[in-house]
């Protein structure tokens, strides 16, 4: 993980130079890409399901106030306690106060990016409350003192060998080998007693069901059930955009979520929590709290970012992102990495603090192609770029460079002359058809070669082709 105070460019540079990181990302994201393609191929109705998912989310966004009121009413009716938080600080304070009121010394927490967004791990630590991450990948990240690098696979930046070394150092029962079963067994030995002795369990929510007041969690390990059921108190933290009108709508979105995230038809554990333990129930919490978090979401509605509130946090956009696949999640320096993070982070943290992220995108559009709810991510990213330019946030060097390019673009003769000179000059540095070093191109050639250009510019080659004569490229 890169230092929090470093710039995006320095973090990205360090990530590009890390061959082990690249191997770890390729191993996980490449597998996810392949499995998603297979899952979608076996589901002929996927495109129709996407359109339905988009309609469901858009409907809720338009009628957000109505469904928030309905959800609160039904959650209260089930015995839950509902709390409202406008900011991340307020959300963390509410959770800590509930824990303190319960006299909690230890809390277990299932994987929740909303918890990371509101800074809950730091808030619990500052309050002197032991936090136990129960998701295996989050457990790995916690032991390493890092933050998640992916919203579905938080420890995807770690190789199996690195995890084995970490467990050997941190676990009372080290793994017998570097095999996956032995690593899982070691983690189970370390975590199981903590599951059973926690005072409070904290989870996120994949969906909030308005007509019942229920909360839906989706996991592959069962850690959420062990987090939410044994403790006396269960706290849910959820963004207000997680609402769906009914359980039928939740299942419609689950068909998209799982296929897009892991390439499966369904997860091993899809659980609906509705209120605290009732008389006659075999288990369950005595208190059930739901913290509904805004943290900039209503502001996104007002600023033309409503489409981003469709996001169901599947991670498909980053699994297919050519930038994320090169640098991983930590280089983004934010809670949410990849394309979706590059849209969300300026909305949450402010554009002035994160203008590099929208500019890091190639705008190739792959993220929009695979998004299960058809979020126009490249369009939203271009919107942030446009706003950054209008607000004067771009460095003087960038504005000057674009101004020079604009001058040449408006004067075709000078543009063609400049490109002809540039092509000839670039070929001076070619070797075996590639450019490995060239002045002013270190940002690219430091970590990869650049293909040498042909002898002629595109315009010259095109004119020659139109005339039917051989061009300067020899064709």
RASUL-V832845 format. One record per backbone hydrogen bond with DSSP energy under -0.5 kcal/mol. CO is the residue of the C=O (numbers start at 0). NH is the residue of the N-H. If there is no record, write none. Layout:
co->CO nh->NH
co->CO nh->NH
This chain:
co->2 nh->5
co->6 nh->10
co->7 nh->11
co->8 nh->12
co->9 nh->13
co->10 nh->14
co->11 nh->15
co->12 nh->16
co->14 nh->17
co->16 nh->18
co->17 nh->21
co->18 nh->22
co->19 nh->23
co->20 nh->24
co->21 nh->25
co->22 nh->26
co->23 nh->27
co->24 nh->28
co->24 nh->29
co->25 nh->29
co->26 nh->30
co->27 nh->31
co->28 nh->32
co->29 nh->33
co->30 nh->34
co->31 nh->35
co->32 nh->36
co->33 nh->37
co->34 nh->38
co->35 nh->39
co->36 nh->40
co->37 nh->41
co->39 nh->42
co->42 nh->45
co->44 nh->48
co->45 nh->49
co->46 nh->50
co->47 nh->51
co->48 nh->52
co->49 nh->53
co->50 nh->54
co->51 nh->55
co->52 nh->56
co->53 nh->57
co->54 nh->58
co->55 nh->59
co->56 nh->60
co->57 nh->61
co->58 nh->62
co->60 nh->63
co->62 nh->66
co->63 nh->67
co->64 nh->68
co->65 nh->69
co->66 nh->70
co->67 nh->71
co->68 nh->72
co->69 nh->73
co->70 nh->74
co->71 nh->75
co->72 nh->76
co->73 nh->77
co->74 nh->79
co->75 nh->78
co->80 nh->289
co->82 nh->291
co->84 nh->293
co->85 nh->294
co->86 nh->90
co->87 nh->91
co->88 nh->92
co->89 nh->93
co->90 nh->94
co->91 nh->95
co->92 nh->96
co->93 nh->97
co->94 nh->98
co->95 nh->99
co->96 nh->100
co->97 nh->101
co->98 nh->103
co->99 nh->102
co->104 nh->129
co->105 nh->198
co->105 nh->199
co->106 nh->131
co->107 nh->201
co->108 nh->133
co->108 nh->134
co->111 nh->115
co->112 nh->116
co->113 nh->117
co->114 nh->119
co->115 nh->118
co->118 nh->122
co->119 nh->123
co->120 nh->124
co->121 nh->125
co->122 nh->126
co->123 nh->128
co->124 nh->127
co->127 nh->129
co->129 nh->106
co->130 nh->132
co->131 nh->108
co->134 nh->138
co->135 nh->139
co->136 nh->140
co->137 nh->141
co->138 nh->142
co->139 nh->143
co->140 nh->144
co->140 nh->145
co->141 nh->144
co->151 nh->153
co->152 nh->155
co->153 nh->148
co->154 nh->157
co->158 nh->162
co->159 nh->163
co->160 nh->164
co->161 nh->165
co->162 nh->166
co->163 nh->167
co->164 nh->168
co->165 nh->169
co->166 nh->170
co->171 nh->173
co->178 nh->182
co->179 nh->183
co->180 nh->184
co->181 nh->185
co->182 nh->186
co->183 nh->187
co->184 nh->188
co->185 nh->189
co->186 nh->190
co->187 nh->191
co->190 nh->193
co->190 nh->194
co->191 nh->195
co->192 nh->196
co->193 nh->197
co->194 nh->197
co->198 nh->231
co->198 nh->232
co->199 nh->107
co->200 nh->234
co->201 nh->109
co->202 nh->236
co->206 nh->208
co->206 nh->215
co->207 nh->209
co->207 nh->243
co->208 nh->211
co->208 nh->212
co->208 nh->213
co->213 nh->208
co->214 nh->272
co->215 nh->205
co->215 nh->206
co->216 nh->270
co->218 nh->268
co->221 nh->225
co->222 nh->226
co->223 nh->227
co->224 nh->228
co->228 nh->283
co->231 nh->285
co->231 nh->286
co->232 nh->200
co->233 nh->288
co->234 nh->202
co->235 nh->290
co->237 nh->292
co->238 nh->241
co->239 nh->242
co->241 nh->207
co->243 nh->209
co->244 nh->210
co->245 nh->249
co->246 nh->250
co->247 nh->251
co->248 nh->252
co->249 nh->253
co->250 nh->254
co->251 nh->255
co->252 nh->255
co->252 nh->256
co->253 nh->257
co->254 nh->258
co->255 nh->259
co->256 nh->260
co->257 nh->261
co->257 nh->262
co->257 nh->263
co->268 nh->218
co->270 nh->216
co->270 nh->272
co->272 nh->214
co->277 nh->280
co->284 nh->276
co->286 nh->233
co->287 nh->80
co->288 nh->235
co->289 nh->82
co->289 nh->291
co->290 nh->237
co->290 nh->292
co->291 nh->84
co->292 nh->239
co->293 nh->296
co->295 nh->299
co->296 nh->300
co->297 nh->301
co->298 nh->302
co->299 nh->304
co->300 nh->303
co->304 nh->307
co->304 nh->308
co->305 nh->308
co->306 nh->309
co->307 nh->310
co->314 nh->318
co->315 nh->319
co->317 nh->320
co->320 nh->324
co->322 nh->325
co->322 nh->326
co->323 nh->327
co->326 nh->330
co->328 nh->331
co->329 nh->332
co->334 nh->336
co->336 nh->340
co->337 nh->341
co->338 nh->342
co->339 nh->343
co->340 nh->344
co->342 nh->346
co->343 nh->347
co->344 nh->348
co->344 nh->349
co->345 nh->349
co->349 nh->352
co->350 nh->353
co->350 nh->354
co->353 nh->356
co->353 nh->357
co->354 nh->358
co->355 nh->359
co->356 nh->359
co->357 nh->360
co->364 nh->368
co->365 nh->369
co->366 nh->370
co->370 nh->373
co->374 nh->376
co->375 nh->379
co->376 nh->380
co->377 nh->381
co->378 nh->382
co->379 nh->383
co->380 nh->384
co->381 nh->385
co->382 nh->386
co->383 nh->387
co->384 nh->388
co->385 nh->389
co->386 nh->390
co->387 nh->392
co->387 nh->393
co->388 nh->391
co->394 nh->398
co->395 nh->399
co->396 nh->400
co->397 nh->401
co->398 nh->402
co->399 nh->403
co->400 nh->404
co->401 nh->405
co->402 nh->406
co->403 nh->407
co->404 nh->408
co->405 nh->409
co->406 nh->410
co->407 nh->410
co->407 nh->414
co->410 nh->414
co->411 nh->415
co->412 nh->416
co->413 nh->417
co->414 nh->418
co->415 nh->419
co->416 nh->420
co->417 nh->421
co->418 nh->422
co->419 nh->423
co->420 nh->424
co->421 nh->425
co->422 nh->426
co->423 nh->427
co->424 nh->427
co->425 nh->428
co->426 nh->429
co->428 nh->435
co->430 nh->433
co->432 nh->451
co->433 nh->430
co->433 nh->435
co->434 nh->449
co->437 nh->440
co->440 nh->443
co->440 nh->444
co->441 nh->445
co->443 nh->446
co->443 nh->447
co->449 nh->434
co->456 nh->460
co->457 nh->461
co->458 nh->462
co->459 nh->463
co->460 nh->464
co->461 nh->465
co->462 nh->466
co->463 nh->467
co->463 nh->468
co->464 nh->467
co->470 nh->473
